[in-house]
Amino acid sequence: SRYTGRAVTVPEVARDLGVRYVLTGSVQRADSRLQINAKRIDATTGRHVWAERYERPTKDLFAAQKEITRTIVGMVGSGRGELQRAELERLARFPTEDLHAYEFYLRGIAHSQRKTRENNALAREMFEKALQADPNYARAAAECSMTYLLDIFRQWTDSWDESLQKAEELAWRAIEIDSSEPWGFVTLGLVYQLQGRNDRALPLFETAYALNPNDYDISEALGYAMTWNGSAERAVELLEQAQRLDPYHVEEPRVLGVAYFFVHRYEEALEIINAVVRPDNTPAYWLYKAAAHAELDHLDEARAAIAEALKLDPALTLQSEHERRLALGLAPVYAEHLTEALRKAGLPERGHSSVAIDSATRPADRSAR
């Protein structure tokens, strides 16, 4: 969380996020019991609108989660509100009732957020153990699928085809277990995206978004698909809305930066690109930076970014980059737009082909999460 370990007041958080009410809480575990404290505070007055304390045996964790969620949803939405109906339906389909499976799942998420090859492998192991404990845990299957996709995106696999096959199998498994779990559709969409099958990928992302439009990562996945499919204007609208709903998402909004580039909003694209704290160790970050600078006639900065990209892959050329993006399904008009900008920036015309994956234009990797 953005506020973990920081001394902030409720009014500060409310102003920061643009909200009136703030929900706070804590969980303590002692032996086989849980103590959960939850409060809803009116930031304008500092008054506690609602507060409750729950003490439950550890084995009743899921029952406590459902009880707290029902109470909060009941306060936020009216009895006929869409939010209340959706959340109560979701509670009826709780992802798992197996505490061991849930613990393995949480450990997997923790490893995946560390973003190293070793931690991605450990995350997969945890998700596999979650599925062993509960074979009907759809979200664990989807997250396990994502680890194989990350192996491809981050070039951690020696076998693209094998990783893609396993990702597809697990994505279908998640969907078959629970068709209301959106992340199975996200991961299957990414599989098709990597195969250049945008006509099949985009409807899957749209299905995931319809199932949970309030998930930032799902919004970004849909925005990525729209951008790649030649609809960057629609992507910008969606991703800007997601930014307003979650302005401090754990990942930088890289997909929005790419969408800005393709709608010719180069200064805004650079603002996002320059804010990236840890660029992936691939040329894509530097190529988009070079392209945006070139379109703004910042030629010295553009050439410097090209030099950084060539340090990572000396075989990069305009021809190989253009062909690779077309092979991955990028709309031809966007591929040409990027190629012309990179030509202006000084990327060499021809040479040996490059097989690097374009990690800068994928959805955020669930640090999705």
DOVEX-391682 format. One record per residue (C-alpha): residue number from 1; residue in one letter; x, y, z. Coordinates in steps of 0.2 Angstrom, whole numbers, plus 5000, padded with zeros to 4 digits. Each point is the difference from the previous one (the first is absolute). Layout:
<recs>
+-------+-------+------+------+------+
! vomar ! vexnu !   xx !   yy !   zz !
+-------+-------+------+------+------+
!   NUM !     a !    X !    Y !    Z !
...
+-------+-------+------+------+------+
</recs>
This chain:
<recs>
+-------+-------+------+------+------+
! vomar ! vexnu !   xx !   yy !   zz !
+-------+-------+------+------+------+
!     1 !     s ! 5000 ! 5000 ! 5000 !
!     2 !     r ! 5006 ! 5018 ! 4996 !
!     3 !     y ! 4997 ! 5005 ! 5019 !
!     4 !     t ! 5008 ! 4985 ! 5008 !
!     5 !     g ! 5013 ! 5005 ! 5013 !
!     6 !     r ! 4995 ! 5019 ! 4997 !
!     7 !     a ! 4993 ! 5011 ! 5014 !
!     8 !     v ! 4985 ! 5008 ! 4991 !
!     9 !     t ! 4983 ! 5006 ! 5006 !
!    10 !     v ! 4983 ! 4995 ! 4993 !
!    11 !     p ! 4997 ! 5017 ! 4993 !
!    12 !     e ! 5016 ! 5000 ! 4991 !
!    13 !     v ! 4996 ! 4983 ! 4992 !
!    14 !     a ! 4983 ! 5006 ! 4995 !
!    15 !     r ! 5007 ! 5015 ! 4992 !
!    16 !     d ! 5013 ! 4990 ! 4991 !
!    17 !     l ! 4988 ! 4988 ! 4993 !
!    18 !     g ! 4985 ! 5012 ! 4997 !
!    19 !     v ! 4988 ! 4990 ! 5012 !
!    20 !     r ! 4989 ! 5005 ! 5015 !
!    21 !     y ! 5000 ! 4983 ! 5009 !
!    22 !     v ! 5016 ! 4990 ! 5005 !
!    23 !     l ! 4999 ! 4982 ! 5005 !
!    24 !     t ! 5014 ! 4995 ! 5012 !
!    25 !     g ! 5004 ! 4983 ! 5008 !
!    26 !     s ! 5012 ! 4988 ! 5008 !
!    27 !     v ! 5002 ! 4982 ! 5002 !
!    28 !     q ! 5010 ! 4991 ! 5014 !
!    29 !     r ! 5003 ! 4982 ! 5001 !
!    30 !     a ! 5003 ! 4991 ! 5017 !
!    31 !     d ! 5002 ! 4981 ! 5000 !
!    32 !     s ! 4984 ! 4994 ! 4992 !
!    33 !     r ! 4990 ! 5016 ! 5001 !
!    34 !     l ! 4998 ! 5015 ! 4990 !
!    35 !     q ! 4995 ! 5018 ! 5006 !
!    36 !     i ! 4994 ! 5011 ! 4986 !
!    37 !     n ! 4996 ! 5019 ! 5003 !
!    38 !     a ! 4991 ! 5010 ! 4987 !
!    39 !     k ! 4995 ! 5018 ! 5000 !
!    40 !     r ! 4991 ! 5011 ! 4987 !
!    41 !     i ! 5004 ! 5019 ! 5003 !
!    42 !     d ! 4992 ! 5016 ! 4994 !
!    43 !     a ! 5016 ! 5010 ! 4995 !
!    44 !     t ! 4991 ! 5016 ! 5000 !
!    45 !     t ! 4995 ! 4998 ! 5019 !
!    46 !     g ! 5012 ! 4987 ! 5006 !
!    47 !     r ! 4985 ! 4991 ! 5007 !
!    48 !     h ! 4999 ! 4981 ! 5000 !
!    49 !     v ! 4985 ! 4995 ! 4989 !
!    50 !     w ! 5002 ! 4982 ! 5004 !
!    51 !     a ! 5012 ! 4989 ! 5010 !
!    52 !     e ! 5001 ! 4982 ! 5004 !
!    53 !     r ! 5011 ! 4987 ! 5008 !
!    54 !     y ! 5000 ! 4982 ! 4995 !
!    55 !     e ! 5008 ! 4986 ! 5009 !
!    56 !     r ! 5000 ! 4983 ! 4991 !
!    57 !     p ! 5009 ! 4984 ! 5000 !
!    58 !     t ! 5013 ! 5000 ! 4985 !
!    59 !     k ! 4990 ! 4986 ! 4991 !
!    60 !     d ! 4985 ! 5013 ! 4999 !
!    61 !     l ! 5010 ! 5013 ! 4990 !
!    62 !     f ! 4989 ! 4999 ! 4985 !
!    63 !     a ! 4984 ! 5001 ! 5010 !
!    64 !     a ! 5007 ! 5016 ! 5008 !
!    65 !     q ! 5005 ! 5007 ! 4983 !
!    66 !     k ! 4983 ! 4997 ! 4993 !
!    67 !     e ! 4992 ! 5008 ! 5016 !
!    68 !     i ! 5010 ! 5016 ! 4999 !
!    69 !     t ! 4998 ! 5002 ! 4981 !
!    70 !     r ! 4981 ! 4998 ! 5002 !
!    71 !     t ! 5000 ! 5013 ! 5013 !
!    72 !     i ! 5010 ! 5013 ! 4990 !
!    73 !     v ! 4991 ! 4997 ! 4984 !
!    74 !     g ! 4984 ! 5002 ! 5009 !
!    75 !     m ! 5006 ! 5017 ! 5006 !
!    76 !     v ! 5006 ! 5006 ! 4983 !
!    77 !     g ! 4986 ! 4994 ! 4989 !
!    78 !     s ! 4981 ! 5001 ! 5002 !
!    79 !     g ! 4991 ! 4983 ! 5001 !
!    80 !     r ! 4997 ! 5001 ! 4981 !
!    81 !     g ! 5017 ! 5007 ! 4996 !
!    82 !     e ! 5011 ! 4992 ! 4986 !
!    83 !     l ! 5015 ! 5000 ! 5011 !
!    84 !     q ! 4991 ! 4990 ! 5014 !
!    85 !     r ! 4992 ! 4988 ! 4988 !
!    86 !     a ! 5017 ! 4996 ! 4992 !
!    87 !     e ! 5009 ! 4998 ! 5016 !
!    88 !     l ! 4988 ! 4989 ! 5008 !
!    89 !     e ! 5000 ! 4989 ! 4984 !
!    90 !     r ! 5019 ! 5000 ! 5001 !
!    91 !     l ! 4999 ! 4994 ! 5018 !
!    92 !     a ! 4989 ! 4986 ! 4995 !
!    93 !     r ! 5014 ! 4994 ! 4989 !
!    94 !     f ! 5015 ! 5002 ! 5012 !
!    95 !     p ! 5016 ! 4995 ! 4992 !
!    96 !     t ! 5004 ! 4986 ! 5012 !
!    97 !     e ! 4995 ! 4994 ! 5017 !
!    98 !     d ! 5017 ! 4991 ! 5003 !
!    99 !     l ! 5011 ! 5010 ! 5011 !
!   100 !     h ! 5016 ! 4991 ! 4995 !
!   101 !     a ! 4996 ! 5003 ! 4982 !
!   102 !     y ! 4997 ! 5019 ! 5004 !
!   103 !     e ! 5016 ! 5001 ! 5009 !
!   104 !     f ! 5010 ! 4992 ! 4986 !
!   105 !     y ! 4991 ! 5013 ! 4988 !
!   106 !     l ! 5005 ! 5015 ! 5011 !
!   107 !     r ! 5018 ! 4993 ! 5000 !
!   108 !     g ! 5000 ! 4999 ! 4981 !
!   109 !     i ! 4994 ! 5018 ! 4999 !
!   110 !     a ! 5014 ! 5006 ! 5011 !
!   111 !     h ! 5013 ! 4991 ! 4990 !
!   112 !     s ! 4993 ! 5006 ! 4983 !
!   113 !     q ! 5001 ! 5018 ! 5006 !
!   114 !     r ! 5019 ! 4999 ! 5003 !
!   115 !     k ! 5002 ! 4999 ! 4981 !
!   116 !     t ! 5015 ! 4988 ! 4998 !
!   117 !     r ! 5002 ! 4984 ! 4990 !
!   118 !     e ! 5003 ! 4991 ! 5017 !
!   119 !     n ! 4984 ! 5007 ! 5008 !
!   120 !     n ! 4990 ! 4997 ! 4985 !
!   121 !     a ! 5004 ! 4982 ! 5001 !
!   122 !     l ! 4996 ! 5000 ! 5019 !
!   123 !     a ! 4984 ! 5008 ! 4996 !
!   124 !     r ! 4995 ! 4986 ! 4988 !
!   125 !     e ! 5005 ! 4987 ! 5013 !
!   126 !     m ! 4988 ! 5009 ! 5012 !
!   127 !     f ! 4986 ! 5001 ! 4988 !
!   128 !     e ! 5002 ! 4982 ! 4995 !
!   129 !     k ! 4999 ! 4995 ! 5019 !
!   130 !     a ! 4984 ! 5010 ! 5001 !
!   131 !     l ! 4993 ! 4990 ! 4986 !
!   132 !     q ! 5005 ! 4984 ! 5008 !
!   133 !     a ! 4991 ! 5005 ! 5016 !
!   134 !     d ! 4985 ! 5006 ! 4991 !
!   135 !     p ! 4999 ! 4994 ! 4981 !
!   136 !     n ! 4985 ! 5012 ! 4998 !
!   137 !     y ! 5010 ! 5016 ! 5004 !
!   138 !     a ! 4997 ! 5010 ! 4984 !
!   139 !     r ! 5010 ! 5015 ! 5005 !
!   140 !     a ! 5015 ! 4989 ! 5005 !
!   141 !     a ! 4999 ! 4992 ! 4983 !
!   142 !     a ! 5000 ! 5017 ! 4991 !
!   143 !     e ! 5014 ! 5007 ! 5011 !
!   144 !     c ! 5010 ! 4984 ! 4995 !
!   145 !     s ! 4997 ! 5003 ! 4982 !
!   146 !     m ! 5006 ! 5018 ! 5002 !
!   147 !     t ! 5017 ! 4994 ! 5007 !
!   148 !     y ! 5003 ! 4991 ! 4983 !
!   149 !     l ! 4995 ! 5016 ! 4991 !
!   150 !     l ! 5012 ! 5010 ! 5010 !
!   151 !     d ! 5014 ! 4987 ! 4996 !
!   152 !     i ! 4997 ! 5005 ! 4981 !
!   153 !     f ! 4998 ! 5019 ! 5003 !
!   154 !     r ! 5015 ! 5001 ! 5010 !
!   155 !     q ! 5010 ! 4988 ! 4990 !
!   156 !     w ! 5002 ! 4987 ! 5015 !
!   157 !     t ! 4996 ! 4985 ! 4989 !
!   158 !     d ! 5010 ! 4990 ! 4988 !
!   159 !     s ! 4984 ! 4993 ! 4992 !
!   160 !     w ! 4988 ! 5013 ! 4994 !
!   161 !     d ! 4988 ! 4986 ! 4993 !
!   162 !     e ! 5000 ! 4990 ! 5016 !
!   163 !     s ! 4997 ! 5015 ! 5011 !
!   164 !     l ! 4986 ! 5006 ! 4989 !
!   165 !     q ! 4992 ! 4983 ! 4999 !
!   166 !     k ! 5000 ! 4998 ! 5019 !
!   167 !     a ! 4993 ! 5018 ! 5002 !
!   168 !     e ! 4986 ! 4996 ! 4989 !
!   169 !     e ! 4996 ! 4983 ! 5008 !
!   170 !     l ! 4999 ! 5009 ! 5017 !
!   171 !     a ! 4990 ! 5015 ! 4994 !
!   172 !     w ! 4987 ! 4988 ! 4993 !
!   173 !     r ! 5000 ! 4990 ! 5016 !
!   174 !     a ! 4996 ! 5016 ! 5010 !
!   175 !     i ! 4985 ! 5004 ! 4988 !
!   176 !     e ! 4993 ! 4983 ! 5000 !
!   177 !     i ! 5001 ! 5000 ! 5020 !
!   178 !     d ! 4991 ! 5016 ! 5001 !
!   179 !     s ! 4995 ! 5011 ! 4986 !
!   180 !     s ! 4997 ! 5015 ! 5011 !
!   181 !     e ! 5018 ! 5001 ! 5005 !
!   182 !     p ! 5007 ! 5013 ! 4988 !
!   183 !     w ! 5018 ! 4996 ! 5001 !
!   184 !     g ! 4999 ! 4984 ! 4990 !
!   185 !     f ! 4993 ! 5011 ! 4986 !
!   186 !     v ! 5014 ! 5012 ! 5002 !
!   187 !     t ! 5014 ! 4987 ! 4999 !
!   188 !     l ! 4992 ! 4991 ! 4985 !
!   189 !     g ! 4999 ! 5017 ! 4992 !
!   190 !     l ! 5018 ! 5003 ! 5002 !
!   191 !     v ! 5004 ! 4983 ! 4993 !
!   192 !     y ! 4990 ! 5005 ! 4984 !
!   193 !     q ! 5008 ! 5017 ! 5000 !
!   194 !     l ! 5017 ! 4991 ! 5000 !
!   195 !     q ! 4995 ! 4990 ! 4985 !
!   196 !     g ! 4994 ! 5015 ! 4991 !
!   197 !     r ! 4982 ! 4995 ! 5000 !
!   198 !     n ! 4993 ! 5017 ! 5006 !
!   199 !     d ! 4983 ! 4996 ! 4993 !
!   200 !     r ! 4998 ! 4986 ! 5013 !
!   201 !     a ! 5010 ! 5009 ! 5014 !
!   202 !     l ! 4990 ! 5016 ! 5001 !
!   203 !     p ! 4983 ! 4992 ! 5004 !
!   204 !     l ! 5008 ! 4991 ! 5014 !
!   205 !     f ! 5007 ! 5016 ! 5008 !
!   206 !     e ! 4983 ! 5008 ! 4998 !
!   207 !     t ! 4992 ! 4985 ! 5009 !
!   208 !     a ! 5012 ! 5002 ! 5014 !
!   209 !     y ! 4996 ! 5018 ! 5001 !
!   210 !     a ! 4982 ! 4997 ! 5001 !
!   211 !     l ! 5002 ! 4988 ! 5014 !
!   212 !     n ! 5010 ! 5012 ! 5010 !
!   213 !     p ! 5002 ! 5018 ! 4993 !
!   214 !     n ! 5007 ! 5006 ! 5017 !
!   215 !     d ! 5016 ! 4990 ! 4998 !
!   216 !     y ! 5014 ! 5011 ! 4994 !
!   217 !     d ! 5010 ! 4986 ! 4993 !
!   218 !     i ! 4986 ! 4994 ! 4990 !
!   219 !     s ! 4996 ! 5018 ! 4993 !
!   220 !     e ! 5019 ! 5001 ! 4995 !
!   221 !     a ! 4999 ! 4983 ! 4992 !
!   222 !     l ! 4985 ! 5006 ! 4990 !
!   223 !     g ! 5008 ! 5016 ! 4996 !
!   224 !     y ! 5016 ! 4990 ! 4994 !
!   225 !     a ! 4989 ! 4990 ! 4988 !
!   226 !     m ! 4991 ! 5015 ! 4993 !
!   227 !     t ! 5016 ! 5009 ! 4997 !
!   228 !     w ! 5008 ! 4985 ! 4991 !
!   229 !     n ! 4984 ! 4998 ! 4990 !
!   230 !     g ! 5001 ! 5018 ! 4993 !
!   231 !     s ! 4987 ! 5008 ! 5012 !
!   232 !     a ! 5012 ! 5010 ! 5011 !
!   233 !     e ! 4987 ! 5014 ! 5002 !
!   234 !     r ! 4988 ! 4988 ! 5009 !
!   235 !     a ! 5015 ! 4994 ! 5010 !
!   236 !     v ! 5005 ! 5017 ! 5006 !
!   237 !     e ! 4982 ! 5003 ! 5006 !
!   238 !     l ! 5000 ! 4984 ! 5010 !
!   239 !     l ! 5017 ! 5001 ! 5007 !
!   240 !     e ! 4998 ! 5018 ! 5005 !
!   241 !     q ! 4984 ! 4995 ! 5009 !
!   242 !     a ! 5009 ! 4986 ! 5009 !
!   243 !     q ! 5014 ! 5012 ! 5005 !
!   244 !     r ! 4986 ! 5011 ! 5008 !
!   245 !     l ! 4993 ! 4986 ! 5010 !
!   246 !     d ! 5017 ! 4993 ! 5005 !
!   247 !     p ! 5013 ! 5014 ! 4999 !
!   248 !     y ! 5013 ! 4991 ! 5010 !
!   249 !     h ! 5000 ! 4983 ! 4992 !
!   250 !     v ! 5015 ! 4990 ! 5004 !
!   251 !     e ! 5006 ! 5000 ! 4982 !
!   252 !     e ! 5004 ! 5015 ! 4989 !
!   253 !     p ! 4987 ! 5003 ! 4987 !
!   254 !     r ! 5011 ! 4994 ! 4986 !
!   255 !     v ! 4986 ! 4995 ! 4988 !
!   256 !     l ! 4992 ! 5017 ! 5001 !
!   257 !     g ! 5017 ! 5007 ! 4995 !
!   258 !     v ! 5000 ! 4990 ! 4985 !
!   259 !     a ! 4982 ! 5004 ! 4996 !
!   260 !     y ! 5004 ! 5019 ! 5001 !
!   261 !     f ! 5014 ! 4997 ! 4988 !
!   262 !     f ! 4989 ! 4992 ! 4987 !
!   263 !     v ! 4987 ! 5015 ! 5002 !
!   264 !     h ! 5014 ! 5012 ! 4997 !
!   265 !     r ! 5000 ! 5007 ! 5018 !
!   266 !     y ! 5019 ! 4998 ! 5001 !
!   267 !     e ! 5003 ! 5012 ! 5015 !
!   268 !     e ! 4988 ! 4990 ! 5011 !
!   269 !     a ! 5008 ! 4984 ! 4994 !
!   270 !     l ! 5017 ! 5006 ! 5005 !
!   271 !     e ! 4994 ! 5005 ! 5017 !
!   272 !     i ! 4995 ! 4982 ! 5003 !
!   273 !     i ! 5015 ! 4993 ! 4993 !
!   274 !     n ! 5012 ! 5011 ! 5010 !
!   275 !     a ! 4990 ! 4995 ! 5016 !
!   276 !     v ! 5004 ! 4982 ! 4998 !
!   277 !     v ! 5011 ! 4995 ! 5015 !
!   278 !     r ! 5007 ! 4984 ! 4994 !
!   279 !     p ! 5000 ! 4998 ! 4981 !
!   280 !     d ! 5000 ! 4982 ! 4995 !
!   281 !     n ! 5016 ! 4993 ! 4994 !
!   282 !     t ! 4994 ! 5000 ! 4982 !
!   283 !     p ! 5002 ! 5013 ! 4986 !
!   284 !     a ! 4981 ! 5004 ! 4998 !
!   285 !     y ! 5000 ! 5014 ! 5014 !
!   286 !     w ! 5014 ! 5009 ! 4991 !
!   287 !     l ! 4993 ! 4998 ! 4983 !
!   288 !     y ! 4983 ! 5008 ! 5005 !
!   289 !     k ! 5010 ! 5014 ! 5009 !
!   290 !     a ! 5010 ! 5003 ! 4984 !
!   291 !     a ! 4985 ! 5000 ! 4990 !
!   292 !     a ! 4990 ! 5013 ! 5010 !
!   293 !     h ! 5016 ! 5011 ! 5001 !
!   294 !     a ! 5002 ! 4999 ! 4981 !
!   295 !     e ! 4982 ! 5005 ! 4997 !
!   296 !     l ! 5003 ! 5015 ! 5011 !
!   297 !     d ! 5016 ! 5004 ! 4990 !
!   298 !     h ! 5010 ! 4997 ! 5016 !
!   299 !     l ! 5013 ! 4991 ! 4989 !
!   300 !     d ! 5015 ! 5000 ! 5012 !
!   301 !     e ! 4989 ! 4991 ! 5013 !
!   302 !     a ! 4993 ! 4988 ! 4987 !
!   303 !     r ! 5017 ! 4995 ! 4994 !
!   304 !     a ! 5006 ! 4998 ! 5018 !
!   305 !     a ! 4985 ! 4988 ! 5004 !
!   306 !     i ! 5004 ! 4990 ! 4984 !
!   307 !     a ! 5018 ! 4998 ! 5006 !
!   308 !     e ! 4993 ! 4992 ! 5016 !
!   309 !     a ! 4989 ! 4989 ! 4991 !
!   310 !     l ! 5014 ! 4994 ! 4989 !
!   311 !     k ! 5011 ! 4996 ! 5015 !
!   312 !     l ! 4986 ! 4988 ! 5005 !
!   313 !     d ! 4999 ! 4992 ! 4983 !
!   314 !     p ! 5013 ! 5005 ! 4987 !
!   315 !     a ! 4990 ! 4991 ! 4986 !
!   316 !     l ! 4985 ! 5012 ! 5001 !
!   317 !     t ! 4995 ! 5007 ! 4983 !
!   318 !     l ! 4985 ! 5009 ! 4993 !
!   319 !     q ! 4996 ! 4985 ! 4989 !
!   320 !     s ! 5000 ! 4987 ! 5014 !
!   321 !     e ! 4990 ! 5011 ! 5012 !
!   322 !     h ! 4987 ! 5004 ! 4987 !
!   323 !     e ! 4998 ! 4981 ! 4995 !
!   324 !     r ! 5000 ! 4994 ! 5018 !
!   325 !     r ! 4986 ! 5012 ! 5005 !
!   326 !     l ! 4990 ! 4995 ! 4985 !
!   327 !     a ! 5003 ! 4982 ! 5004 !
!   328 !     l ! 4993 ! 5003 ! 5017 !
!   329 !     g ! 4984 ! 5008 ! 4993 !
!   330 !     l ! 5003 ! 5019 ! 5002 !
!   331 !     a ! 4989 ! 5009 ! 4989 !
!   332 !     p ! 5010 ! 5004 ! 4984 !
!   333 !     v ! 4996 ! 5019 ! 5001 !
!   334 !     y ! 5008 ! 5000 ! 5018 !
!   335 !     a ! 5015 ! 4990 ! 4994 !
!   336 !     e ! 5003 ! 5012 ! 4986 !
!   337 !     h ! 4998 ! 5015 ! 5012 !
!   338 !     l ! 5013 ! 4993 ! 5012 !
!   339 !     t ! 5012 ! 4995 ! 4987 !
!   340 !     e ! 5000 ! 5017 ! 4992 !
!   341 !     a ! 5003 ! 5008 ! 5017 !
!   342 !     l ! 5014 ! 4988 ! 5004 !
!   343 !     r ! 5008 ! 5004 ! 4983 !
!   344 !     k ! 5000 ! 5018 ! 5004 !
!   345 !     a ! 5008 ! 4995 ! 5017 !
!   346 !     g ! 5014 ! 4991 ! 4991 !
!   347 !     l ! 4997 ! 4982 ! 5002 !
!   348 !     p ! 5010 ! 4990 ! 4986 !
!   349 !     e ! 4990 ! 4995 ! 4985 !
!   350 !     r ! 5005 ! 4982 ! 4998 !
!   351 !     g ! 5010 ! 4986 ! 5008 !
!   352 !     h ! 4998 ! 4984 ! 5010 !
!   353 !     s ! 4982 ! 4996 ! 5006 !
!   354 !     s ! 4996 ! 5003 ! 5019 !
!   355 !     v ! 4988 ! 4988 ! 5009 !
!   356 !     a ! 4998 ! 5010 ! 5016 !
!   357 !     i ! 4983 ! 5001 ! 5007 !
!   358 !     d ! 4992 ! 5017 ! 5001 !
!   359 !     s ! 4998 ! 5001 ! 5019 !
!   360 !     a ! 4996 ! 5018 ! 5001 !
!   361 !     t ! 4983 ! 4998 ! 4991 !
!   362 !     r ! 4993 ! 4986 ! 5010 !
!   363 !     p ! 4988 ! 5002 ! 5014 !
!   364 !     a ! 5007 ! 5002 ! 5018 !
!   365 !     d ! 5006 ! 4984 ! 5007 !
!   366 !     r ! 4988 ! 4998 ! 5015 !
!   367 !     s ! 5011 ! 5008 ! 5012 !
!   368 !     a ! 4985 ! 4997 ! 4990 !
!   369 !     r ! 4994 ! 4999 ! 5012 !
+-------+-------+------+------+------+
</recs>
